[in-house]
Amino acid sequence: MIIANPIYDVTFKRLLENDSAAKFIIGTILDCDVLSLEPTIQERTDVDKETGKITLFRMDFAATIETRDEGRKRVIIEMQKALHLGDIYRFKNYLGEEYKRSEYPIISIYILGFNLSVDSPAFAARPDCWDLTTNEKLDINDSFVEHLTHKAYFVQTLRIKPSFNTKLEKLLSIFEQANFVGGSKTTKDFALEDDGELKDVLKVLHYAVADKAARDALDKEEYYNEAMEGMFGEKDRKLAENKVTMEKQEKEIAELRRQIEKLKAGN
């Protein structure tokens, strides 16, 4: 089956605007049942000609989800997608703004077109709580704590390998950056022709290939991405690498100071 590449804003936006497809994507990544989903914020990748400011693709939802461990709850699902490494540090600004206005716990999902240092196609960062006096892990379900911390899920599209054993693997395989057709990365040949679990997602992506307006928008976005990579790609990668190095050095310095203070206290 020929489908549009979901890493592009044009097709990813269409997926998230389809209620059934969006619930399947979010529910599969979070491993939960998505009972309701209401879009609250949309932003597209673009460059302001006057300011030169770059915005990422972002779509937020107010959602009711149900999990095996926590039951039913209201949350904000924050979905962000970026193709370039330098974009990751802009996520912090968006998250800070969300904290200001959100009345529900925040769960972030990042779809990345580049690799982090974690050797996994998809992983989760779930903040744990620890008793500082006993160093024991705590099982906490407190709304105040939830509002000041957040869970984050990461999908690294360049690390995805074809596999269809589980629902998650099937979903991830759609984002695999391979099997392109027609000399362009905007469309790809997907191995599964008909799958009940992926039906709504595949329908959206297959229809986008047949829609002339969508194809034109995909071609325009591909040209834009290649131009941006040519102008800023290497610069952004170096800045991101330098920032990671600086953060690592700051942690090492902080640990050294802690050890020195500990030695002083022992004397």
N, C-alpha and C positions, 0 to 999 in steps of 0.2 A: 504494500500500500504506500502511495506517495503522500507525504504529509509536509506541512510547513514546519520549519524549524522553530520550536517553542522558545528558544533562547532570545529570539528577536521580540522587541516590544510589541510589534503589530499583532503577532500571533499569541503571545503570552497574555496580552490585554484581553483578547477575545476569549481565551480560556477562562480567565478570572471573571469575565462578565457573564459567562454561562453558569448559572447557579449549580447545576448538577456536576459539571466539570470542576468548578472551583471547590465544591464540597468534597469531591473525590480526592483532588490533589492535596488539599489541606488536611483532610481526615487521614489520608494514607501516610503523609509525612509525620503528623503528630501522633499517629496510632490512636485515634479517637473517633467517635461519632460526631459529625457536625450537624446539629439539629436546625440551626438557623444561621444565616450569613447576610449581613447588610453592609454594603460598601459605604465607607465614610470619607476616604481621601483617595484621590488619584493624582499622580504626577508622571509625566513622560520625560524621556531623555531628550534634551534639546539644548541648544546654545543660544543665549540671549545675545543678539548682535551688538547691543550697546554695552553690556557689562561683561560679556564673555563667560557668564556663569553657566556651569554645566549642571543639569538636574538629572537624576537617575530615574529609572522606572520604579514607582512605588505605588502600592495599592493596599489600603488598610480596610479591615472589616471589623464591625462589632459582631460578635458571634456567641452563640450558645453551643457549648460542646459538652460531651459526656465521656469520661474516661473510666477505666476499670478501678483505678486507685482513688480518684478524687470525686467521682460522681459528676453531677451536672453543675456547670458554672458559666458565668458570663465573662468573656475575655475580649481583648483587642488583638486581632491577628494582623501583624505588620509584615507585609511581603515586600521585599526589595530584591532587585535584580541588577547585576552589573557585569560588564564584559571585561573591565580592565582593573588591574590590581590597585591602581591609585584611587579608585572609587571607594574602596573599603573604609577609608578614614572619613568619608562624608557621611557614612551611616550613623556615626556618633551624633552628628548634628541633628539628624532626623529623629533619632531616638530621644534625644534631650527634649525636643519640642513635644514629642508624644507624651513624655512623662508629665509635662506641665498641664496638659489638658485631659488626660485620661482618668476616668473614674473606675476603670477595671484593670485587672492584671494584664500585662503585655506579653505576648508571645511573638518572637520575631522569626521569620523564615527568610533566609538569604539564598538566592539562586546565583551562583558565581560562574562566570566564564573564564576563570583562571584558577590556579591551584594555590591553596594554603599549604602550610607545612604538615598538615594532618593527612596521612596516607589512607584516606577512606573516601568513597564517593558521596557518602551522606553520614553526618554525625550530629549529635545534640550536645549542647552545653546546658546542663540543668543545675542551677545554684543549689548547693546543699547547706544545711544549717548545722553548726557544731556548738556544743557546750564548751565554753572557754575554760571552765574550771575542771572539767573531767576529760576533755578532748574526745567526747563521744558524739556520734552523729545523732541529730535530733529529727524526729518525725513531726514536722510542723505544718499545720494548715491554718495559717493566720492571715487575714486579709491585709493587715498593715504591712506585714513582711512581703507579701505577694506584690503589693503596690510599689515597693522600693527595690525589688529585684525582678529579673525576668528570665524566662527560658528562651534559648535561641537554637535554631536548627539550620544546618548548612548543607547545601547540595553543591558539590564540585563537579560540574558537567564534564570537565576534561579527564576526570578519573573514572567515569562510568564505563563499565564493560557490559556487553550484551548478556542478559540473563533474564529468564522469565519464570523462575520458580515460585516467587512470592508476589503478592500485590505490590509491595514497595519496589521490588526489582523490575516489575513490568513498568511502573510509573517512571522510574529512573531511566529505563532504557529509551524512553521517548526523548529524553534530554541528551542522550549520547551524541557527541559531535563527530559523527562518522556517516558513511553511506550517502554522501551528498549526490545530487543528480543535476544534470544540466550545467555543469561548470560553475555552480553557485552554491553557497552555503545556506541559502534561504529555504531550500527544500531538500528532503531526504527520503530514502527508501526505508520504510519500517517493516520489520520481518513479520509481525503479527497482522494478518489480514482481518481477522474478526475475533474479538475478545470481549466477553460480556462485561468484565470489570472496567475495561478501558473504552467501552463503547462511546460514551459521551465525549471523552477527551479526543479520541480519534476522529469522531465526526466533525468537531470544530476544526481540527488541524487539516483534515482532508478537504473540507469545504473551502478553507482559506487558499488552498492551491488553485482551486477552480474559480475563485473570485478575482476578477481583473483588478479591482481597486486594491485588494489586499496584496496581490502580486506586485503592483506598482509601488505600494507603500513599502513592501519588503525590499525591493530593489533600491529604493531611495535610502532606506535605513542601512542597508549593507554598504552603500557608497559612503554614507556619513560615518559609519563605524571604521571603515578602512582609512578615511581621511583623518579621523581623530587619532587612530592608532599611529599613523604616520607622523602626525604633528606632536603628539603628547605621550605616546605609548612608552618609549624608552625613558623619558623624563619622569613619568609617573612611577615606573618600576623602580628607578633609582631612589626616588624620594621615599617610596614605601619601604624599600630595603633599608635605607638609612634610618627611618623611623623605628623599624623593628630592632635594629642594632642598638639604637639609643635607649629604647625601652628595656632591652636586655641588660645593658650596662647599668641603667638606673636600678634595676632589681638587684644586680650583683653588689652595687654600692650600698644599697639599703640593707642587704643581708650582712655585709661586712660590718656596717655600723652596729647592727643588732648584736653580732658576735662580740664586738669590742665592748659594748655596754654590758653584755652578759659577763665578760671577763672582769670588768671594773666592779660589777656588783658582787662577784665572787671574792674579790679582795676586800 
